[in-house]
Each structure stands twice: as structure tokens, then as C-alpha cells.
Amino acid sequence: RILRRPFGFSRILFKVENCRISKSESLTPLSWTSQIQKHSRAPFLLDQRKKFSTMPEIETDQRDSELFSPPSNVRGMTKLDRTAFKKTVTIPVLKVRKEIVDKLMRSLKRAALQRPGIKRVIEDPEDEESRLIMLDPYKIFTDDSFERAELSILKQLNVNPQISKYSLELTYENFKSEEILKAVLPEGQDVTSGFSRVGHIAHLNLRDHQLPFKHLIGQVMIDKNPGITSAVNKINNIDNTYRNFQMEVLSGEENMMTKVRENSYTYEFDFSKVYWNPRLSTEHSRITELLKPGDVLFDVFAGVGPFAVPAAKKNCTVFANDLNPESHKWLLHNCKLNKVDQKVKVFNLDGKDFLQGPVREELMQQLGPLSKERKHSVHIVMNLPAKAIEFLSVFKSLLDGPPCSTELLPIVHCYSFSKDPNPAKDVRQQAGAVLGISLEACSSIHPVRNVAPNKEMLCITFRIPAAVLYKNQTLNLENHDDPPLKRQRTEK
């Protein structure tokens, strides 16, 4: 006889001769697997125990997809039908007395089924005093599949090691989102299983080949992620004046008013009208840690306040600005929400106007004749990666009068994108070209995140040279008298 794909393993056919399958009193044992092991001459079946404990991970994933993947008939589904995901699989089980289950499970961690959402211990339908322990079908086939230590504990507890098989029904609830989408989308195509979470909203960036399945993908994300009630897809790039983007609601609520917690602070906003990126949480925290109480922070492109609010909470004096009226509205709201509205001066200006107006005015006071008595630092954050470097030109000859001492000059944290093979060098050269001075020896680069293949987001930090900041100063393009800025420790 020919047995095809036992337990959904590989596509190899095994020829089995003189194979007798006996029946147990309660459930049919998996002794036919033992016969396959005994008669097959395939090299990888010579030692089942070793094979399934040392099989490479990629092989395990392939076999697992055979048994625990959704049924093949869902391929191409564009409207989610949860009932179509029903599937029955055969699982090896061990019958034990219910009073010893807890003690036994501690010794059968290797052999027990490890599948999220599936109970490893179930009631025996034929004996209320017994329980059935579900076992890993890729490790356990017969009683010979148990390791010595496992057989020893079974013997101590007077448990018959005979293996039986159990028909387990899997439903939509038992499959992970990635497994569902992999089964639905055309074979070989990328599967979207990740997203940015913004409160109750799942923000996806779908590729063209995924668009025919967009509503199904959105619903799966809602189903499989507790607390998510809306799934949206970005349908254009962030290239407009206000840094927000058009989005399409794929499934769930159309309510874009949301609340998020980041680094112990609360922010509320309309996600469809402002810019918010949860992947920048670590960067917000990094900059905040560089600040000391009493420092002054100018946040040129403040958004809804992820830099401004934590800085103000740290007792810094904050000047926060954003051109987007919606961001300005929610920035004011979030300052009040986090009880720092008395420490933040909020503006609704173009970045250039903000730098040439409120920032210049404050710097003239901060760096004036009394600046020698000042012990705090001045920081300028420019988080607009697509264009921030262009705004550096505003610092050229921004201030009048004699320059202050070098250690009191403002420190700039400017963000930028780079597609160059050497992104750090590229960003330094871009910033240096705008300022008209070399930043090779007086700046530090912090890699923030990988935005896309071959596209990096970085932060260049430097102290504005007096020769740049003040009018009527002699400017040396290659070397200036300012010492190198101490390199900030970066997170790995």
C-alpha cells in the first residue's frame, strides 16, 4: 500500500509492506507511523528521534505549514469567510489519569504540543477520570519517540506510553494572521503581517499586489489584534505641506480620533490630519535624555508634541512650533493634557519664520552679555527628515553682535533621509554644504531607523559654529576654532 503525506509531512511517498494496524480500546494508536519508520529506507527516517529534534528550523516551518496551515480552498479569497477555514488534523495524544496531569506536564515540555490557542490537555470523551495530553506530531509517533527521561517519569507515574490519535478541528480562530494571509494571497507573494499601531488604529502600507485583498487584510488585522478596531492604508506619500497623508479605511471604525501612550506621556489627536509615527518612540526618549532641567528647547517641527511634552516635564523651557493648524491645535491640547502648558510656548508658523522670529529673539537674549552666567544648554530639534537640512541655511548670520563663548552655542539635532551607500557621510556633506562649512570633525551621526530598502533616517547633531551663526565673522570653510562636539552615546 502507499501512504501519502502522513500527518501532512513532506510530499514523499512511502512504500509500506506487511503493515498491521492494531486498535486500542479507546482511540486508534499511531502504530502505522512506527511501521513507516521500520520499513522505510529513506536516510532521514532511520532515526526518527534524532531527526525531529535536530531538523533545521526552515524544514520545521515547512512541515508545520502542511499540518497547521489553513485549507487550500481559501486561496484567492477577497471577502473574508471565516467558516471556510475549518480543517481537521490528526494529533498524537497520551491518555493519563487526571490527578497526575500537572506533575506530568512539567516533564513533557519537549513532547507536548506547542501551538498558541490550542489546549494541550483536554477531557477524554470516553473516560471522565482521564485526560488526553496533546503531543507534538513532529516529535512523537510511538512510545519509542519518548526520550529516556520522559519514559522514566511515565513509568514512575504508572502511565502507559501507548500513543493514540485524535482528530482536532481547527477553525479561523486557531490560525495566526500571517498564516491566514499566506494561505489567501497568491503563492510566492509578500504577506503583510505587521503594521504601526496608533491607539485603536492599525496603520498598514500595502503593496500593489496586496490591494485586491485589502479589505480582507484589514479585517484579519482587527480580528487578530485585541484593541484594534480600525485598519487603514496610506494611499499617498507624506509630501504635502502639513506632513499628513491621505488614508483609506480598510475595515472597522472610521473614527480617526485616537489616544496613545508613549514613554509615560499621553497624546490625543486626529490621526487623519496630523503626523504621528510610533516607531520614533525611542528617538523621542533619546533626545529627552540629553536634556537637563533648565535647558532651552526649540522644537521647529513639533507635530503634536512628542519632543516638547517630555522636555517640558523635565523642567526645560520649550518653544514648540508647527505649520499644520491641526497639529498646532493638538499640540496645545496635549500640553494641557500632560500639565505642561505653562512651560511650553506654542507657535503656528512656517519653520523659517519660526527660526527667524521667536528663535532668533530668544537666542539674542540667551546668548547676550549675561550669557556667561548661564549654565544651561540650548537645543534645537528639527524633525522634518525630507526637508530639515534645507532649513539650516536660516542659521547663517542669524545673530548680531559679538559671539558668545563656544560652549554656550546652540546644539542642533537635525533629521534627514539618505539613500547613499554611506548615509552618515552623505548627511554630513549635505548639512555642511548648506551651512558652508565642514562638519566632518564637529558633528555626530545617530542612525534612527531603516525607512525602506536602501533608505535610512539619521540624526546629525552639532553645535552651530559662531562663524556661521553671527554676522561679520570670518568664515573658514574647512577648519574653524570650535572644538568637536562630544559624540553622543547612541543606542544599539
C-alpha positions in Angstrom: 0.0 0.0 0.0 1.0 3.6 -0.5 0.6 6.1 2.4 0.7 9.7 1.3 1.8 12.6 3.5 1.3 11.1 7.0 0.5 14.0 9.4 0.9 16.4 6.5 4.7 16.0 6.3 6.6 16.2 3.0 5.4 15.2 -0.4 7.5 12.0 -0.4 5.6 8.7 -0.9 6.5 5.8 1.3 6.0 2.1 0.4 5.0 0.0 3.4 4.9 -3.8 3.3 3.1 -6.1 5.7 1.9 -3.2 7.8 -0.6 -4.2 10.5 -2.5 -1.5 12.3 -4.0 -2.5 15.6 -6.7 -0.8 17.5 -6.6 0.4 21.1 -9.5 0.1 23.4 -10.3 3.8 23.2 -8.5 5.6 20.4 -6.7 4.2 17.3 -3.0 4.2 18.0 -0.5 5.7 15.6 1.3 2.4 15.2 1.3 2.8 11.4 3.8 5.6 11.8 6.1 3.1 13.5 5.8 0.8 10.5 6.8 3.6 8.2 9.8 4.2 10.4 10.7 0.5 10.5 10.3 -0.3 6.8 11.4 2.9 5.1 14.9 3.1 3.8 14.9 6.9 3.4 18.0 8.1 5.2 16.3 10.8 7.2 13.8 8.3 8.7 16.5 5.9 10.0 16.4 7.6 13.4 13.1 9.4 14.0 14.0 10.6 17.4 17.1 12.3 16.2 15.6 13.6 13.0 12.8 15.6 14.6 14.9 17.0 17.4 17.7 18.3 15.1 15.8 19.1 11.9 16.8 22.6 10.7 14.3 25.3 11.5 13.3 26.0 7.9 12.4 22.4 7.5 10.2 22.5 10.6 8.4 25.6 9.3 7.7 23.8 6.0 6.3 20.8 7.7 4.3 22.9 10.2 2.7 24.8 7.3 1.5 21.4 5.9 -0.3 20.5 9.1 -1.3 23.8 10.8 -1.9 25.9 7.7 -5.4 26.9 6.6 -7.1 24.7 4.0 -6.0 25.2 0.4 -9.5 26.2 -0.8 -9.2 29.7 0.7 -6.6 30.7 -1.9 -7.7 33.9 -3.7 -10.4 34.8 -1.2 -11.0 38.6 -1.3 -14.0 38.8 1.1 -13.3 37.2 4.4 -15.3 34.0 5.0 -14.3 32.7 8.4 -16.2 29.4 8.1 -14.0 28.4 5.1 -11.1 28.0 7.4 -12.3 24.8 9.2 -9.9 21.9 9.0 -9.4 18.6 10.8 -5.9 17.4 11.6 -4.7 14.2 13.4 -2.7 14.8 16.6 -1.0 12.2 18.7 -2.3 12.1 22.3 -1.4 10.3 25.6 -4.1 9.1 27.9 -3.3 9.8 31.6 -5.2 10.0 35.0 -6.4 13.5 35.6 -4.8 13.8 39.1 -1.3 13.5 37.7 -1.6 15.8 34.7 0.1 18.9 36.3 3.0 16.9 37.6 3.4 15.1 34.3 3.2 18.2 32.1 6.4 19.6 33.7 8.3 16.6 32.4 6.7 16.6 28.9 7.5 20.1 27.8 9.5 18.8 24.8 6.9 16.3 23.7 3.8 18.4 24.3 2.1 20.3 21.5 3.3 23.9 21.5 0.6 25.7 19.4 -0.9 29.0 20.7 -4.6 28.9 21.1 -4.9 25.1 21.3 -5.3 23.4 24.7 -2.6 20.8 25.4 -4.8 19.0 27.9 -8.4 18.0 27.0 -11.0 15.8 28.6 -11.2 12.2 27.5 -14.5 11.8 25.7 -14.7 8.2 26.9 -13.4 8.4 30.4 -14.2 11.3 32.8 -11.4 10.2 35.1 -8.8 10.6 32.4 -7.3 13.4 30.3 -5.7 13.4 26.9 -2.3 15.2 26.5 -1.8 16.5 23.0 1.7 15.8 21.7 3.8 17.4 19.0 3.1 15.4 15.8 6.6 16.2 14.6 8.4 14.7 17.6 6.1 11.9 18.9 5.0 9.0 16.7 5.0 5.9 19.1 6.2 5.2 22.6 9.7 4.8 21.2 9.6 8.5 20.3 9.9 9.5 24.0 13.3 10.3 25.4 14.6 8.2 28.3 13.9 10.8 31.0 10.3 11.1 29.7 9.8 7.3 29.7 11.2 7.2 33.2 8.7 9.7 34.6 5.9 7.9 32.7 6.9 4.6 34.4 7.2 6.3 37.8 3.6 7.6 37.5 2.4 4.3 36.1 1.3 5.8 32.7 1.0 3.6 29.7 3.2 5.2 27.0 1.0 4.0 24.2 0.2 6.8 21.7 -3.3 7.3 20.3 -4.5 9.6 17.6 -7.1 12.4 18.0 -9.0 14.3 15.4 -8.6 18.0 16.2 -10.8 20.6 14.4 -9.0 23.9 13.6 -11.0 27.0 12.8 -10.3 30.6 11.8 -9.6 31.4 15.5 -6.7 28.9 15.6 -4.7 30.4 12.8 -2.3 33.4 13.1 -2.8 36.4 10.9 0.3 35.6 8.9 -0.8 32.1 8.2 -4.3 33.3 7.1 -2.8 35.8 4.7 -0.2 33.4 3.4 -3.0 31.0 2.5 -5.2 33.6 0.9 -2.7 35.6 -1.2 -1.2 34.1 -4.4 1.7 31.8 -3.7 5.1 33.4 -3.5 3.8 37.0 -2.9 4.7 39.1 0.2 2.4 38.8 3.1 1.5 41.8 5.3 1.6 40.8 8.9 3.0 43.9 10.5 1.6 47.4 11.0 2.0 50.6 13.0 -0.4 50.8 15.9 -1.7 54.2 16.7 -4.2 53.7 19.6 -7.1 51.7 18.2 -5.9 52.1 14.6 -3.7 49.7 12.6 -1.8 51.6 10.0 -0.7 49.5 7.1 1.4 50.3 4.0 0.0 47.8 1.4 1.9 47.0 -1.8 0.2 46.9 -5.2 -0.2 43.1 -5.3 -2.0 43.2 -1.9 -4.6 45.8 -2.9 -7.2 43.3 -4.3 -7.2 41.7 -0.8 -7.1 45.0 1.2 -10.4 44.7 2.9 -9.8 41.1 3.9 -6.3 42.1 5.2 -7.8 44.9 7.3 -10.4 42.7 8.9 -7.8 40.0 9.7 -5.7 42.6 11.5 -8.7 43.7 13.5 -9.6 40.1 14.3 -6.2 39.0 15.4 -5.0 42.1 17.4 -7.0 42.9 20.6 -7.8 46.5 20.9 -7.6 47.3 17.2 -10.9 48.4 15.9 -9.9 50.2 12.7 -7.4 49.3 9.9 -6.2 52.0 7.5 -3.9 52.1 4.5 -1.8 55.0 3.4 -2.7 55.9 -0.2 -0.1 58.7 -0.8 3.3 59.7 0.4 3.9 62.3 3.1 4.9 65.1 0.7 2.5 67.9 1.4 2.9 71.0 3.5 1.4 69.6 6.6 3.1 66.2 6.8 -0.1 64.2 6.9 -1.3 61.7 4.3 -4.4 60.5 2.7 -5.7 57.2 4.0 -8.3 54.7 3.3 -10.3 52.8 6.0 -10.0 49.1 5.0 -12.1 47.7 7.8 -13.7 48.6 11.1 -14.5 52.1 12.5 -13.9 55.2 10.5 -13.2 57.1 13.7 -9.6 58.5 13.5 -9.7 60.3 16.8 -7.2 58.4 18.9 -5.2 58.3 22.2 -1.7 56.9 22.5 0.7 56.4 25.4 4.4 56.9 24.7 7.2 56.9 27.2 4.7 57.6 30.1 3.0 60.5 28.3 -0.5 60.7 26.7 -1.2 62.2 23.4 -4.6 62.7 21.7 -5.1 63.7 18.0 -6.9 63.1 14.8 -4.6 60.6 13.0 -6.0 61.5 9.6 -4.9 65.2 10.0 -1.6 65.1 11.7 1.8 63.3 11.6 2.4 60.6 14.2 5.0 57.7 13.9 5.1 55.2 16.8 8.4 53.9 15.5 10.1 57.1 16.7 9.3 56.5 20.4 13.0 55.5 21.1 14.2 58.7 19.4 11.9 60.9 21.3 13.3 59.3 24.5 16.9 59.6 23.4 16.7 63.4 22.8 14.8 63.9 26.1 17.6 62.1 28.0 20.2 64.6 26.5 18.4 67.5 28.1 18.9 68.7 31.6 16.4 70.7 33.8 16.7 74.4 32.9 17.8 73.7 29.3 16.0 75.6 26.5 14.5 73.5 23.6 13.3 74.9 20.3 11.2 72.3 18.5 10.9 73.6 14.9 8.5 70.9 13.6 6.8 69.9 16.8 3.8 67.9 15.5 1.5 67.0 18.4 4.3 67.3 21.0 6.4 64.1 21.3 9.6 66.1 21.9 8.0 69.2 23.5 5.9 67.5 26.2 8.7 65.2 27.7 11.2 68.2 27.6 8.7 70.4 29.5 8.1 67.6 32.0 11.9 67.7 32.6 11.6 71.3 33.6 13.0 72.6 30.3 11.8 75.9 28.7 10.2 74.8 25.4 9.3 76.8 22.3 7.3 74.5 20.1 6.1 75.2 16.5 4.2 73.5 13.7 2.8 74.9 10.5 -0.2 72.5 10.4 -3.1 74.1 12.1 -4.4 70.7 13.2 -1.0 69.8 14.7 -0.9 73.2 16.4 -4.4 72.6 17.9 -3.4 69.1 19.2 0.0 70.4 20.5 -1.8 72.9 22.7 -4.3 70.2 23.8 -1.5 67.7 24.7 0.4 70.3 26.6 -2.6 70.8 28.8 -3.4 67.1 28.9 0.1 66.4 30.3 0.0 69.5 32.5 3.0 71.3 31.0 1.1 74.1 29.2 2.8 76.7 31.5 6.2 75.6 30.3 5.6 75.5 26.6 5.2 78.4 24.2 3.4 77.2 21.2 3.6 78.7 17.6 1.8 78.1 14.3 4.4 79.3 11.8 6.5 78.2 8.9 9.7 76.7 10.1 11.8 79.5 8.6 9.6 82.2 10.1 9.8 80.5 13.5 13.7 80.4 13.3 14.0 84.0 12.1 11.4 85.3 14.6 10.8 83.7 18.1 14.0 81.6 18.0 16.3 84.5 16.9 14.7 86.8 19.5 15.2 84.3 22.3 18.8 83.4 21.2 19.7 87.1 21.3 18.7 87.1 25.0 20.1 83.7 25.8 23.5 84.4 24.2 23.7 88.1 25.1 26.1 89.8 27.5 24.7 87.9 30.5 25.2 84.6 28.9 28.5 84.0 30.8 26.4 83.4 33.9 24.2 80.9 32.1 24.7 77.2 33.0 22.0 75.6 30.9 22.2 74.5 27.2 20.2 75.4 24.2 18.9 72.7 21.9 17.2 73.0 18.5 15.3 69.9 17.2 14.4 69.8 13.5 12.4 66.6 12.8 11.4 67.0 9.2 13.6 64.4 7.6 12.6 65.2 4.0 13.5 68.9 4.2 15.0 69.9 7.5 18.6 70.2 6.2 17.4 72.9 3.8 16.3 75.0 6.8 19.8 75.0 8.2 20.6 77.9 5.9 18.5 80.1 8.2 21.3 79.9 10.8 23.8 81.7 8.6 24.3 85.2 10.0 21.2 84.8 12.1 22.5 86.8 15.1 24.1 90.3 15.6 26.7 91.4 18.0 29.8 89.8 19.4 29.7 85.9 19.6 29.2 84.1 22.8 31.6 81.5 24.1 31.8 78.3 22.2 30.3 76.1 25.0 27.1 78.2 25.0 26.4 78.0 21.3 23.1 76.2 20.4 23.2 72.4 19.7 21.2 71.3 16.6 19.6 67.9 16.2 18.6 67.8 12.5 16.9 64.7 10.9 17.4 63.6 7.3 16.9 60.7 5.0 19.7 59.2 2.9 19.8 56.6 0.1 23.6 56.8 -0.1 25.7 53.7 0.5 27.4 55.7 3.2 24.5 57.6 4.8 26.4 59.2 7.6 28.9 60.7 5.2 26.1 61.8 2.9 24.2 63.6 5.7 27.3 65.4 6.9 28.1 66.6 3.4 24.5 67.7 2.8 24.4 69.7 6.1 27.9 71.1 5.6 27.0 72.3 2.1 24.0 74.2 3.3 25.9 75.8 6.2 29.0 76.5 4.0 31.4 74.8 6.5 32.8 71.3 7.0 31.1 69.3 9.8 33.3 66.2 9.5 35.2 66.9 12.8 32.5 68.6 14.8 29.3 66.5 14.4 27.9 63.1 15.5 25.5 60.9 13.5 22.8 58.8 15.1 21.1 56.2 12.9 17.4 56.4 13.7 15.6 53.7 11.6 15.5 52.0 8.3 12.6 53.6 6.5 12.7 51.5 3.3 15.2 49.3 1.4 18.3 51.4 0.9 16.7 54.4 2.7 17.9 55.4 6.2 16.7 58.0 8.6 19.5 59.7 10.6 20.0 62.5 13.1 23.1 64.8 12.7 24.0 66.6 15.9 26.3 69.6 16.0 27.0 72.9 17.8 26.4 75.8 15.4 29.8 77.4 14.8 30.0 81.1 15.8 31.4 81.8 12.3 28.1 80.6 10.9 25.6 82.0 13.5 26.9 85.5 13.8 27.2 88.3 11.2 30.5 89.8 10.2 32.5 86.7 11.3 35.5 85.3 9.4 34.4 82.0 7.9 36.9 79.2 7.3 35.2 76.6 5.1 37.4 73.7 6.2 38.6 74.5 9.7 37.1 76.6 12.4 38.1 77.2 16.0 35.1 75.4 17.5 36.1 72.1 19.2 34.4 68.9 18.1 31.0 68.3 19.7 31.2 65.5 22.2 29.9 62.4 20.5 26.6 61.3 22.0 26.2 57.8 23.1 23.8 56.0 20.6 21.6 53.1 21.2 22.4 49.8 19.5 
